[in-house]
Amino acid sequence: MKPRVSLQDSALRSGNFSLRIVPVRGEDAGLYEAQVTYRTEVHSCLVELGVITVTLSPPNPVVESELLLMSCNSSHRASLVETCWFHKEHPGPTSRTFCSSSGTLSIFYPAMSHAGSWRCQLRYSDKEIISATFNLQILGFDGPASPVVYAAAGSAAV
């Protein structure tokens, strides 16, 4: 896993034996064991790393008006019951939520309004709910509704 894995050497003296993995990949999912020996004592702990994979087809950034498929999968072993997609979760008219049992969200004509923060939430048969957030980038024109822009003489026009 090198060079993606590191220990925080400065934290070891204070008893922090955290393992850092950057970036996490799907194949990193599984059971990890930490073992620390101090004098004659051996301490260990087990940590399970679950991984959520968000896939965009075509990949980020997406060109405006081209079919976009977003899927979300995880390493969790229970049966998937429902996938929900949340876009711009702050309350208001631009907030959107989409839920399905398939897990894939299709956007037939992506627009600049689809850009921004998305969260996929996976709900499983064992009542486990896990989620991941990502930023969707759309390449397109986000200009004025009218192609005519007026600017005062001597000022800048953008």
HELIX and SHEET records of a PDB file:
HELIX    1   1 ASP A    9  LEU A   12  1                                   4    
HELIX    2   2 GLY A   26  ASP A   28  5                                   3    
HELIX    3   3 MET A  112  HIS A  114  5                                   3    
SHEET    1   A 2 VAL A   5  LEU A   7  0                                        
SHEET    2   A 2 LEU A  19  ILE A  21 -1                                        
SHEET    1   B 2 GLY A  30  TYR A  38  0                                        
SHEET    2   B 2 GLU A  41  LEU A  49 -1                                        
SHEET    1   C 3 ILE A  52  SER A  57  0                                        
SHEET    2   C 3 LEU A  68  SER A  74 -1                                        
SHEET    3   C 3 THR A 104  ILE A 107 -1                                        
SHEET    1   D 2 VAL A  62  VAL A  63  0                                        
SHEET    2   D 2 ILE A 138  LEU A 139  1                                        
SHEET    1   E 4 ARG A  96  SER A 100  0                                        
SHEET    2   E 4 LEU A  80  HIS A  87 -1                                        
SHEET    3   E 4 GLY A 116  TYR A 124 -1                                        
SHEET    4   E 4 ILE A 129  LEU A 136 -1                                        
END                                                                             
